[in-house]
Amino acid sequence: MNQIETTLDRPAVSVTDVQTEALTVVMLGSGGSGVMTAAEILLRAAARAGYYGLMTKSFGPQIRGGEAAAFVTLSANPVEIQGDRVDLLFAIDWKNAQRFAGELQLEADSLVVSGEIDAELPEIVTGAGPRLAEINLKTLTRTHKGTRPNMVALGAVAGAIGLPRDVVAALVGQQLVKKGEAAMAQGQTAVDLGYGEAANFALAKLDRPAGDTARWIISGNQAAGYGAMRGGVRFAAAYPITPATEILEWLAPRLQKAGGLLVQAEDELASINMIVGGSFGGSAVLTATSGPGLALMSESIGLAVAAEIPMLVIDVMRGGPSTGIPTKSEQTDLNIAVYGLHGDAPHVVTAPNSIADCLFTAQWSTHLAESMQVPTIMLSDQSFGQALGIVEKPAELAFATRRLVAETPGENYKRYALTETGVSPMALPGTPGGQYTADGLEHAESGTPSSGVADHNQQLEKRLRKVVDFDYGDHWAQIEGDGPAAIITWGSTTGPVRQAMRRVDPDGRRLRLISLRLISPALPGALAEALDGSDKILVIEQSQMAQFFGHLKAQFDLPAMADLYARPGPQPFRAAEIAAKLEEWLS
């Protein structure tokens, strides 16, 4: 199945019971039950039927196997975040289901379907008192040899919410085509069984989707990889780490087709130094990691600052500290990304604000790295990286991304010449007359190591000037609305804030949103202009120690009346939570 899919020629949706704008479905089961496969097919079926949607994944703490829950929110309108509540929970089994207690927002009118008869239900279900139904998956699959419980569950869920059976069946066929005709027939039978069971469920159907636009199904990690390639990256080296590994899996075959290469390094230290070498050789490069890997890479990122070697480091953040919670999100790598290098080491830190924006921000970040000859760290996170979203096809954007190269260096070539912009021509290996020393030692304009006061001060100022004086244009932040009450946020917190703003201020007259895409260097003038006319400021972030708020206070002229709402993960923000906070703040 293609990982990026354009949904065209959608069939008519035969839904007659139109009652709700959005629905959140959770499919739950133990390791090997196939809930992720079923949920992804459900999402793709919704896309083909013309809907928007978002699928997020939740796993237990095990390295292998263990319980898993797939959250799928579907709507006729664009979806950035999961719903506030669960409308339908389908449990193939209940093993360790209680571990998801904090994530399953069940209510009295939620529908819970148990795939086991007379099962002992966990407290997360019995405590909420939802409506209950049962399907005997064991009996059904034994009676119809070769059918799988997860495919029966898929049919039941799809039927309950009104997705066309032929769309679901076609996708199941695509999933099983390599296993032969018998497997495909068994899959169709399982789906039909599920649709038959769905007739017993009383559940609101989705509103009919409107419009026939080309949409993509893409994850934040896939989007980041694609954006980097759009920016010119042709060499990557990395060591697998959750939740960044999918970037590497997506890039590996595609880089090769584009004439590039991905190398799986033996560890993070090797990977960062490999891309230093690859960039020194003339290629746009990246590595992808998470917090523990970024900590290991900090010394070599500093080397790249000193030697003015461009690179893109994508940090898909997870819960910390240390190994923390690999499968959950938190915005807690900001401090190490901005301040974690030793010495005065100017570099760039960016952050996408949606799944689709992972593509743009990765492309833009590559442009910044190459244009300024500087390391750029892009802070994505698990809630973007491992989520699948149905999004509008992104616009084709082009940046004038071109590294300033010394084509004919000449006898007196100065690699680190003190130019007006701070960017000096970089000779590629093998260029006649272009030999120079590139290491972590301070140096003169020629690259020769120097401990002289003048050389040190001049090179420090050069490296800072090129980052601070660069024209970042309007991309530094996403700004929406012009109300007198301003909300400043970043990253994956943006979606819940935007949705909450629509609920609290549907006319857009009271609130304005400022979501920073450029975290560092700070642009105080730009933020001051964006805040002009505001009489209240609220900073919202997912960090126990308010790292973003601290960064704003340190680097920007943040007014004293700025308020803060910060909490740690691993629970994602919900729109209802933010809306309640906004109502309180505005009152």
VENBELTA-V140828 format. One record per backbone hydrogen bond with DSSP energy under -0.5 kcal/mol. NH is the residue of the N-H (numbers start at 0). CO is the residue of the C=O. If there is no record, write none. Layout:
NH_CO + NH_CO
This chain:
4_2 + 4_216 + 6_4 + 6_214 + 7_5 + 13_11 + 14_12 + 15_13 + 17_15 + 18_16 + 18_204 + 19_204 + 22_73 + 24_22 + 24_71 + 25_87 + 26_69 + 27_89 + 28_67 + 32_29 + 37_33 + 38_34 + 39_35 + 40_36 + 41_37 + 42_38 + 43_39 + 44_40 + 45_41 + 46_42 + 47_43 + 48_44 + 49_46 + 50_45 + 51_74 + 52_389 + 53_72 + 54_387 + 55_70 + 57_68 + 59_66 + 67_28 + 68_57 + 69_26 + 70_55 + 70_68 + 71_24 + 71_69 + 72_53 + 73_22 + 74_51 + 75_20 + 85_104 + 86_23 + 86_84 + 87_23 + 88_110 + 89_25 + 89_87 + 90_88 + 90_112 + 91_27 + 91_89 + 92_27 + 96_93 + 98_95 + 99_96 + 100_97 + 102_99 + 103_99 + 104_102 + 105_103 + 109_106 + 110_86 + 111_109 + 111_130 + 112_88 + 112_110 + 113_111 + 113_132 + 114_90 + 118_115 + 120_118 + 124_121 + 125_121 + 126_122 + 127_124 + 128_124 + 129_124 + 130_109 + 132_111 + 134_113 + 136_114 + 136_134 + 139_135 + 140_136 + 141_137 + 142_138 + 143_139 + 144_142 + 146_143 + 150_147 + 151_147 + 152_148 + 153_149 + 154_150 + 155_151 + 156_152 + 157_153 + 158_154 + 159_155 + 160_156 + 161_157 + 161_158 + 162_157 + 167_163 + 168_164 + 169_165 + 170_166 + 171_167 + 172_168 + 173_169 + 174_170 + 175_171 + 176_172 + 178_175 + 179_176 + 183_179 + 184_180 + 185_181 + 186_182 + 187_183 + 188_184 + 189_185 + 190_186 + 191_187 + 192_188 + 193_189 + 194_190 + 195_191 + 196_192 + 197_193 + 198_194 + 198_195 + 199_196 + 200_197 + 202_200 + 204_16 + 205_160 + 206_19 + 215_390 + 216_4 + 217_215 + 217_388 + 219_383 + 219_386 + 220_384 + 222_218 + 223_219 + 224_220 + 225_221 + 226_222 + 227_223 + 228_224 + 229_225 + 230_226 + 231_228 + 232_227 + 233_283 + 234_283 + 235_260 + 236_285 + 237_262 + 243_240 + 244_240 + 246_243 + 247_243 + 247_244 + 248_244 + 249_245 + 250_246 + 251_247 + 252_248 + 253_249 + 254_250 + 255_251 + 256_252 + 257_253 + 258_255 + 259_254 + 260_233 + 262_235 + 264_237 + 264_262 + 270_266 + 271_267 + 272_268 + 273_269 + 274_270 + 275_271 + 276_272 + 277_273 + 278_274 + 279_275 + 280_276 + 281_278 + 282_277 + 283_231 + 285_234 + 286_311 + 288_313 + 292_289 + 293_289 + 294_290 + 295_291 + 296_292 + 297_293 + 297_294 + 300_296 + 301_297 + 302_298 + 303_299 + 304_300 + 305_301 + 306_302 + 307_303 + 307_304 + 308_303 + 309_307 + 310_373 + 311_284 + 312_375 + 313_286 + 313_311 + 314_312 + 314_377 + 315_288 + 315_313 + 316_314 + 316_379 + 318_324 + 318_327 + 323_320 + 324_318 + 325_323 + 327_324 + 328_569 + 330_541 + 331_329 + 336_332 + 337_333 + 338_334 + 339_335 + 344_342 + 347_374 + 348_519 + 349_376 + 350_516 + 357_353 + 357_354 + 358_354 + 358_355 + 359_355 + 360_356 + 361_357 + 362_358 + 363_359 + 364_360 + 365_361 + 366_362 + 367_363 + 368_364 + 369_365 + 370_366 + 371_367 + 372_368 + 373_368 + 375_310 + 376_347 + 377_312 + 377_375 + 378_349 + 378_376 + 379_314 + 379_377 + 381_316 + 383_380 + 384_380 + 385_381 + 386_383 + 387_54 + 388_217 + 389_52 + 390_215 + 390_388 + 392_213 + 396_394 + 400_398 + 401_399 + 404_402 + 405_425 + 406_404 + 409_431 + 412_409 + 414_412 + 415_444 + 416_413 + 418_416 + 423_421 + 425_403 + 426_424 + 428_279 + 430_427 + 433_430 + 443_447 + 446_443 + 449_441 + 455_451 + 456_452 + 457_453 + 458_454 + 459_455 + 460_456 + 461_457 + 462_458 + 463_459 + 464_460 + 465_461 + 466_462 + 466_463 + 467_463 + 468_464 + 471_469 + 474_471 + 475_472 + 476_473 + 477_514 + 478_476 + 479_512 + 481_507 + 482_510 + 483_508 + 484_509 + 485_483 + 485_535 + 486_511 + 487_485 + 487_537 + 488_486 + 488_513 + 490_515 + 492_489 + 493_490 + 495_491 + 496_492 + 497_493 + 498_494 + 499_495 + 500_496 + 501_497 + 502_498 + 503_499 + 504_500 + 507_504 + 511_484 + 512_479 + 513_486 + 514_477 + 515_488 + 515_513 + 516_475 + 517_475 + 518_348 + 518_516 + 519_348 + 526_522 + 527_523 + 528_524 + 529_525 + 530_526 + 531_528 + 533_530 + 534_483 + 535_483 + 537_485 + 538_562 + 539_487 + 540_564 + 542_540 + 545_542 + 549_545 + 550_546 + 551_547 + 552_548 + 553_549 + 554_550 + 555_551 + 557_555 + 561_558 + 562_536 + 564_538 + 566_540 + 577_573 + 578_574 + 579_575 + 580_576 + 581_577 + 582_578 + 583_579 + 584_580 + 585_581 + 586_582
